[in-house]
Amino acid sequence: MQASSSAPPHEQCVLRYALERHARERPDAVYAAFEDEADWTFRSTLDKVRSTANGLAALGVGRGDTVLLMLGNGGFALRVMFALHYLGAIAVPVNTAYLGSLLRHVVDNAGARLAVVEPELLPRLEEAAGPALATIVVNGTDVQAQAAAHAVTPTAAPSASRAIYPASVLTTPAPTALPDPLLAPWDTQFIIYTSGTTGTSKGVLASYRHSYTAVGPVGWPCVQQQDRQLLHLPIFHIGGAFIASAALCRGGSIGVTANFSTERFWDSVRRLQVTSVFLLGVMASFLLKQAPRPDDRTHPLRMVFIVPLGAIGPEFAERFGVEVHTLFNMTEISTPLICGPNPTKPHVCGRPRPGVQLRLVDENDIEVPPGEVGELVIRTDQPWAMNHGYNRDDAATARAWRNGWFHTGDCFTVDADGDYLFKDRIKDCIRRRGENISSHEVEAEVLAFPAIREVAAIPAPSEFSEDEVMLVVATTDGKQVDPAALFAHLQARLPHFMLPRYLRVVPALPKTPTAKVQKHVLREQGVTPDTLDLHQLGLRARRPAS
């Protein structure tokens, strides 16, 4: 297969061929270290992936098929995801906190016939799935017991109804040779859902080259092949899925942990011998708030990405003895801005990396004068190094890519040194604890509460990092809002990270002459004296134990 001269060779960035190459050339080198199972070498990784690919192929999965994944971090998730790529299928990792209409939209948009899920998520998926989803594989060995425990009736074999199987169907004792689907760097590798700005979540189409460019040697040149990166962000984020894939393709390694834990973080770094980690700003803040310890600098970690950086970079670098870097990225793009080591400017995002073109523009895509705030728009020198649209949403794709540039929806300025400084989001999106939240989706569920006539969901400052969710509501005539009842209503319909912290009740929302809500007015007013802090009422958003 001949690679285009304007794209990396297929054995460099297409996962199947990169894995086969490393298994052939470096069979005993470790790819993945785990806290709960033996290390995977490149050779054993290939064996596990081929075995799982045979199981998926037996269920009818082939090139171009979309398969939903609702899985926690771990070896099972990795081998299923990589097995899909081995077959040329498209992995669709779904936020494990999604439920109700949010999950229903993702399932319908992805159009998958098969899903692989954790047992505790099976009831949610069954409730949200339409008839197109014909088969579900549950992570475990006893599907009957799992289904019974979660109030689901399994089927033993495919039939007119949905079939539910245990994970054992994905493992064949002696994997047979699978035909080469002749994959190219521009083929779709992932569909990753990111919250919409004024509508429902959109499925970002990411090619093999996109994921490799975003967090591989082009986007992250400060990460070396010999580094071991911590995989603690979930696989439905690019900080999970892209890092796992790009590390394998470049012949690096990962240390896998179930999730980020402030208390366990340094123990995991030491045990897994991690040298590089990507931290959301709130995570870095939590680590700094821990009491100093004598072994704060006794660890293998050499470099840390903190995004957004805020003002804590120098303190973090000094206390823990690491290089601090920062960057700007989003699901659709491929790290156009990167900065480090050890930047001292608060809120800096960096300078353009080689291979990208950036402009700051006004609402008409006219470049703003130097020093003024504008929306960041991007294009890359080489094709397929960024997203190639939104799944089954041509209108959203056309809006985002108008005039040949991808519009990020984020506003920046450029200072005299050429550093890009983040200023604000023009898109109607809230970012809380590393999650992008569509205010439209929050508002739709709030409006289903009987007492509420209209609502605006807006970001409010957090003492940790990024945003808190604030609701500004107006009630129907003569009605009052019971905060506990509203919170319970939302808790049953929204994932934990979308639940509000603040609630403000007003007679009416401010509007333009054309009846559009003026959210900028509400954002400027912020947390007013008449705003309720739901935390003080004991109403908190908590991550599900499962």
C-alpha positions in Angstrom: 0.0 0.0 0.0 1.5 3.3 -1.1 1.2 6.2 1.3 0.6 9.7 0.0 3.7 12.0 0.1 1.6 14.5 2.1 0.7 12.0 4.9 2.8 10.0 7.3 3.3 6.3 6.3 0.5 4.1 7.2 2.7 2.0 9.5 3.5 5.2 11.5 0.0 6.5 12.4 -2.5 3.8 11.5 -2.8 1.7 14.6 -3.1 -1.7 13.1 0.2 -1.4 11.1 2.0 0.5 13.9 1.2 -2.3 16.4 2.3 -5.0 14.0 5.5 -3.2 13.3 6.4 -2.7 17.0 5.4 -6.3 17.8 7.8 -7.4 15.1 10.7 -5.0 15.9 10.3 -4.6 19.7 8.2 -7.6 20.8 9.3 -7.5 24.5 9.1 -3.7 25.1 6.3 -2.8 27.4 3.4 -0.9 26.0 1.0 -0.8 29.0 1.5 -1.1 32.7 -1.5 -1.7 34.9 -2.3 -1.5 38.6 -4.4 -4.7 38.5 -2.9 -7.0 35.8 0.5 -7.9 34.3 2.2 -5.5 31.9 1.5 -5.8 28.2 4.4 -6.0 25.8 3.9 -5.0 22.2 3.8 -8.7 21.3 1.1 -9.6 23.9 -0.8 -6.5 23.0 -1.0 -7.7 19.4 -2.1 -11.1 20.5 -4.9 -9.7 22.7 -6.0 -7.3 20.0 -6.1 -10.1 17.3 -8.1 -12.4 19.5 -10.6 -9.7 20.4 -10.8 -8.7 16.7 -11.8 -12.2 15.8 -14.6 -12.1 18.4 -15.9 -8.9 17.0 -15.6 -10.1 13.4 -17.7 -13.1 14.4 -20.4 -10.7 15.6 -20.4 -9.1 12.1 -18.1 -6.1 12.8 -16.1 -5.0 9.8 -14.5 -2.0 8.1 -16.5 1.3 8.5 -18.9 -0.1 11.2 -19.5 2.1 14.2 -19.4 0.4 17.6 -20.4 2.1 20.9 -18.1 1.7 23.9 -19.4 2.6 27.4 -16.4 1.3 29.3 -14.2 2.3 32.2 -10.4 2.6 31.8 -8.6 -0.7 31.9 -7.2 -3.5 29.8 -10.6 -4.6 28.5 -11.5 -1.2 27.1 -8.1 -0.9 25.4 -8.2 -4.3 23.7 -11.7 -3.8 22.4 -11.0 -0.3 21.2 -7.8 -1.4 19.4 -9.5 -4.5 18.0 -12.0 -2.3 16.3 -9.2 -0.3 14.8 -7.5 -3.6 13.7 -10.7 -4.4 11.7 -11.0 -0.9 10.3 -14.2 -0.3 12.4 -14.8 3.0 14.1 -14.7 3.3 17.8 -17.4 5.5 19.4 -16.5 5.9 23.1 -19.5 7.4 25.0 -19.4 9.4 28.2 -20.3 6.8 30.9 -22.3 9.5 32.7 -24.7 10.0 29.8 -28.3 8.9 30.3 -31.8 9.7 29.0 -32.2 12.0 26.0 -28.4 12.8 25.9 -27.6 9.1 25.5 -30.5 8.5 23.2 -29.2 11.2 20.8 -25.7 9.7 20.8 -26.9 6.2 20.1 -29.2 7.4 17.3 -26.5 9.6 15.7 -23.8 7.0 15.8 -26.1 4.4 14.1 -24.2 1.5 15.7 -25.5 -2.1 15.5 -23.3 -3.2 18.4 -22.3 -1.8 21.8 -19.8 -3.0 24.4 -20.7 -1.8 28.0 -20.0 -2.1 31.6 -22.7 -4.1 33.4 -23.9 -1.2 35.6 -24.5 0.9 32.4 -26.7 -1.8 30.7 -30.0 -0.5 32.0 -29.3 3.1 30.8 -28.3 1.8 27.3 -31.3 -0.5 27.1 -33.6 2.4 27.9 -32.0 4.8 25.4 -31.3 2.4 22.5 -33.5 2.1 19.5 -34.1 -1.0 17.3 -30.9 -0.4 15.3 -28.8 -1.5 18.2 -29.1 -5.2 17.7 -26.3 -6.6 20.0 -24.8 -5.6 23.3 -21.7 -7.2 24.8 -21.4 -6.8 28.6 -18.0 -6.7 30.3 -18.0 -9.8 32.4 -18.3 -13.5 32.3 -21.8 -14.3 33.6 -24.2 -12.2 31.5 -27.2 -13.9 33.1 -26.2 -12.8 36.6 -25.2 -9.4 35.5 -28.4 -8.8 33.6 -30.5 -10.0 36.5 -28.6 -7.8 38.9 -29.4 -4.8 36.7 -32.9 -5.7 35.9 -32.3 -6.6 32.2 -33.6 -9.7 30.5 -30.7 -11.2 28.4 -31.1 -13.2 25.2 -28.8 -16.3 24.8 -28.5 -16.0 21.0 -29.2 -13.5 18.3 -32.9 -13.2 17.5 -35.4 -10.7 16.4 -34.9 -9.0 19.7 -31.7 -7.5 21.0 -29.0 -10.0 21.8 -26.9 -9.6 25.0 -23.6 -11.5 25.4 -20.9 -11.8 28.0 -17.4 -10.5 27.2 -16.2 -14.0 26.6 -17.6 -13.9 23.0 -14.9 -11.4 22.2 -12.0 -13.8 23.0 -11.2 -16.7 20.7 -8.7 -19.3 22.1 -6.6 -19.4 18.8 -7.0 -16.1 16.8 -7.1 -16.7 13.1 -5.6 -14.5 10.5 -7.8 -11.5 9.6 -7.8 -9.9 6.2 -6.1 -6.5 5.9 -8.7 -3.8 5.4 -6.1 -1.6 3.7 -6.5 1.3 6.0 -5.1 4.8 5.3 -4.2 7.7 7.6 -7.3 9.6 6.5 -9.8 6.8 7.4 -12.0 7.5 10.4 -10.7 6.1 13.6 -13.0 7.6 16.2 -16.3 9.4 16.6 -16.0 11.4 19.8 -19.0 13.4 21.1 -18.4 16.9 22.2 -21.1 19.1 23.7 -22.8 21.4 21.2 -22.9 25.2 21.5 -26.6 25.8 20.9 -27.8 22.2 20.1 -27.2 18.6 20.9 -23.8 16.9 21.2 -21.9 16.5 18.0 -19.9 13.5 16.9 -16.4 14.6 15.9 -15.0 12.6 13.0 -11.4 11.9 13.8 -9.0 10.2 11.4 -5.9 8.2 12.3 -3.8 11.1 11.3 -5.9 13.5 13.4 -5.3 11.5 16.7 -1.6 11.0 15.9 -1.0 14.6 15.1 -2.9 15.9 18.1 -0.9 14.1 20.8 2.0 12.5 18.9 5.4 13.9 18.1 4.0 16.7 16.0 1.5 18.1 18.6 3.4 17.1 21.7 7.2 17.3 20.7 8.2 17.5 24.4 6.9 13.9 25.0 9.6 11.4 23.9 9.2 7.7 22.8 10.8 6.6 26.1 8.3 8.4 28.2 5.5 6.6 29.9 2.3 8.6 29.9 -0.4 8.3 32.6 -3.8 7.2 31.2 -6.2 8.4 33.8 -8.6 10.4 31.7 -11.5 8.3 30.4 -11.4 6.9 26.9 -14.4 9.0 25.9 -12.0 12.0 26.1 -9.2 12.6 23.6 -7.0 12.7 26.7 -7.8 9.0 27.0 -8.5 7.7 23.6 -5.9 9.8 21.6 -3.1 9.3 24.1 -3.6 5.5 24.2 -3.6 5.3 20.5 -0.7 7.8 19.7 1.5 6.3 22.4 1.1 2.9 20.8 1.8 4.2 17.3 5.0 6.0 18.3 6.2 3.0 20.3 5.9 4.6 23.7 4.1 3.3 26.7 1.2 4.1 29.1 0.5 3.5 32.7 -3.2 2.8 33.1 -5.3 3.7 36.2 -9.1 3.7 36.5 -9.4 7.5 37.1 -7.8 10.5 38.6 -7.5 10.5 42.4 -5.8 13.2 44.3 -5.0 10.9 47.1 -3.7 8.0 44.9 -2.0 10.1 42.2 1.6 10.1 43.4 1.4 6.4 44.4 0.2 5.5 40.9 2.9 7.6 39.3 5.6 5.8 41.3 4.1 2.3 41.0 3.5 2.6 37.2 6.8 4.5 36.6 5.0 7.4 34.8 7.2 10.2 33.4 4.6 12.4 31.6 1.0 13.3 32.5 -1.7 15.6 31.2 -3.6 17.3 34.0 -6.7 19.5 33.9 -6.2 22.7 35.8 -8.5 21.6 38.5 -6.5 18.4 39.0 -3.2 20.3 39.4 -5.0 22.7 41.9 -6.2 19.7 44.0 -2.6 18.3 44.1 -1.2 21.6 45.2 -3.8 21.9 48.0 -2.5 18.7 49.6 -0.3 19.2 52.6 3.4 19.2 51.6 5.2 15.9 52.1 8.9 15.0 52.3 8.7 12.8 49.2 7.0 15.5 47.0 10.0 15.3 44.7 10.6 11.6 45.0 9.0 10.2 41.8 9.8 9.4 38.2 7.6 12.2 36.8 9.6 14.6 34.6 6.9 16.7 32.8 3.3 17.8 33.3 0.8 19.4 31.0 -1.5 21.7 32.9 -4.6 22.9 30.9 -5.7 25.6 31.5 -2.6 26.8 33.2 -4.0 29.7 35.2 -1.3 31.1 37.5 -0.2 27.9 39.3 2.5 26.7 36.9 5.6 28.1 38.7 4.4 26.8 42.1 3.6 23.4 40.8 7.0 23.1 39.0 8.9 24.2 42.1 7.1 22.0 44.6 7.2 18.8 42.6 10.4 19.3 40.7 8.8 18.8 37.2 8.7 20.7 33.9 5.4 22.4 33.4 3.9 22.8 29.9 0.6 24.1 28.7 -1.3 24.1 25.5 -4.6 24.8 23.8 -6.6 21.9 22.2 -10.1 20.6 21.7 -11.6 17.5 20.3 -11.8 18.8 16.8 -8.3 20.1 16.4 -4.7 19.0 17.0 -2.8 21.1 19.6 -2.2 24.2 17.5 -0.8 26.1 20.6 1.8 24.7 23.0 4.0 26.4 25.6 6.9 25.4 27.9 8.8 24.4 29.7 7.8 26.4 32.8 5.9 29.4 31.4 5.5 32.2 33.9 2.6 34.2 32.2 -0.7 33.5 33.8 -3.4 32.1 31.4 -1.0 31.7 28.5 -1.8 29.0 25.9 1.4 29.2 23.9 2.5 29.9 20.3 1.6 28.1 17.1 3.3 24.8 16.4 4.8 24.1 13.0 2.2 23.0 10.5 -0.8 25.2 11.6 -2.1 28.5 10.4 -4.0 30.7 12.9 -6.1 33.9 12.7 -8.1 35.9 15.1 -11.3 37.1 13.5 -14.5 39.0 14.1 -18.0 37.7 13.5 -17.6 38.2 9.8 -14.3 36.3 9.6 -12.3 39.6 9.1 -9.0 39.5 10.9 -9.0 41.8 14.0 -6.3 44.4 14.5 -3.2 43.4 16.6 -3.9 43.3 20.4 -7.7 43.0 20.0 -9.8 40.1 21.0 -11.0 37.7 18.2 -12.2 34.2 17.6 -9.4 31.7 16.9 -9.8 30.0 13.5 -7.4 27.3 12.4 -6.3 25.3 9.4 -3.4 22.9 8.9 -0.8 22.7 6.2 -1.4 19.0 5.7 -4.8 17.3 5.1 -6.6 15.2 7.7 -4.6 16.6 10.6 -7.8 17.9 12.2 -11.4 16.7 12.3 -13.2 16.0 9.0 -16.6 17.1 10.1 -19.4 16.1 12.5 -21.1 12.8 12.1 -24.4 13.0 10.2 -24.6 16.8 10.7 -23.7 18.6 7.5 -25.1 21.9 8.7 -22.9 21.9 11.8 -19.9 20.9 9.7 -20.5 23.8 7.3 -20.8 26.3 10.1 -17.6 25.2 11.8 -15.6 25.1 8.6 -17.0 28.2 6.9 -14.6 30.1 4.6 -12.1 27.2 4.8 -11.1 27.7 8.4 -12.2 25.7 11.5 -13.9 28.0 14.0 -13.0 27.2 17.6 -15.6 29.4 19.2 -12.9 30.6 21.6 -11.6 34.1 21.9 -7.9 35.1 22.3 -5.5 38.0 22.1 -1.9 37.8 21.0 0.6 39.8 23.1 3.8 41.5 22.0 5.8 38.3 22.4 3.5 36.4 20.1 1.9 34.4 22.9 -1.8 33.6 22.6 -3.8 34.4 25.7 -7.2 32.9 26.2 -10.0 35.4 26.9 -13.4 33.9 26.7 -15.8 31.5 25.0 -18.1 33.0 22.4 -19.9 29.6 22.1 -22.6 28.9 24.5 -20.7 26.2 26.4 -19.7 25.7 30.0 -16.6 23.8 31.0 -16.7 22.1 34.4 -14.0 19.8 35.8 -12.7 19.0 32.3 -16.2 18.4 30.8 -17.7 20.5 28.1 -21.3 21.1 28.9 -23.9 22.3 26.4 -26.2 24.9 28.1 -28.9 23.9 25.6 -29.0 20.3 26.9 -29.1 21.5 30.6 -31.8 24.1 29.7 -34.0 21.4 28.0 -34.1 19.4 31.2 -34.7 22.4 33.4 -37.7 23.5 31.3 -39.2 20.1 31.9 -39.7 21.1 35.5 -43.3 22.3 35.9 -42.7 25.5 37.8 -40.1 27.0 35.3 -41.1 29.2 32.4 -37.7 30.0 31.0 -34.1 29.4 31.9 -30.5 30.3 31.0 -27.6 28.1 32.0 -24.4 30.1 32.3 -20.9 29.6 33.7 -20.0 31.0 37.1 -16.5 31.2 38.5 -15.2 28.2 40.5 -12.8 28.4 43.4 -10.9 25.5 41.8 -10.7 26.0 38.1 -12.9 26.5 35.0 -16.6 26.9 35.7 -19.6 26.0 37.9 -23.0 25.6 36.4 -25.5 28.4 37.2 -29.2 28.5 36.4 -31.1 31.7 36.0 -34.8 30.9 35.9 -38.1 32.7 35.6 -41.2 30.8 36.9 -44.7 30.4 35.6 -47.2 32.8 37.2 -47.8 32.1 40.9 -45.2 29.3 41.1 -42.2 29.0 43.4 -39.1 26.8 42.8 -38.2 24.3 45.4 -34.4 24.0 45.0 -34.3 20.4 46.4 -37.1 19.3 44.1 -35.5 20.9 41.0 -32.1 19.4 41.9 -33.7 15.9 42.3 -35.5 16.4 38.9 -32.2 17.2 37.2 -30.2 14.5 39.0 -32.5 11.9 37.4 -31.9 13.3 34.0 -28.4 14.7 33.8 -24.9 13.3 34.4 -23.3 14.5 37.6 -21.0 17.0 36.0 -23.9 18.9 34.4 -25.8 19.5 37.7 -26.0 23.1 38.8 -24.3 24.7 41.8 -26.1 28.1 41.7 -29.7 29.0 41.3 -31.1 32.4 40.7 -34.8 33.2 40.3 -35.8 36.4 38.4 -39.1 37.8 37.1 -37.9 37.5 33.5 -34.7 36.9 31.6 -33.2 39.9 29.7 -33.9 39.6 26.0 -33.0 41.3 22.7 -35.7 43.0 20.6 -35.9 39.7 18.7 -36.6 37.8 21.9 -33.1 36.2 22.2 -31.9 35.8 25.8 -29.0 38.1 26.6 -26.8 35.7 28.3 -23.9 38.1 28.4 -25.9 40.3 30.7 -26.4 37.4 33.1 -22.8 36.4 32.9 -21.7 40.0 33.8 -24.1 40.0 36.8 -22.6 36.7 37.9 -23.4 35.3 41.4 -25.7 38.0 42.8 -26.7 38.4 46.5 -30.1 36.8 45.7 -28.4 33.7 44.1 -28.7 30.4 46.0 -25.5 28.3 46.5 -27.0 24.8 46.3 -23.8 23.4 48.0 -24.8 25.3 51.1 -28.2 23.6 51.0 -26.5 20.2 50.9 -27.3 19.7 47.2 -24.1 18.6 45.5 -23.2 17.0 42.2 -21.4 13.7 43.0 -19.8 11.3 40.7 -21.6 7.9 40.7 -19.8 5.2 42.7 -19.9 2.9 39.6 
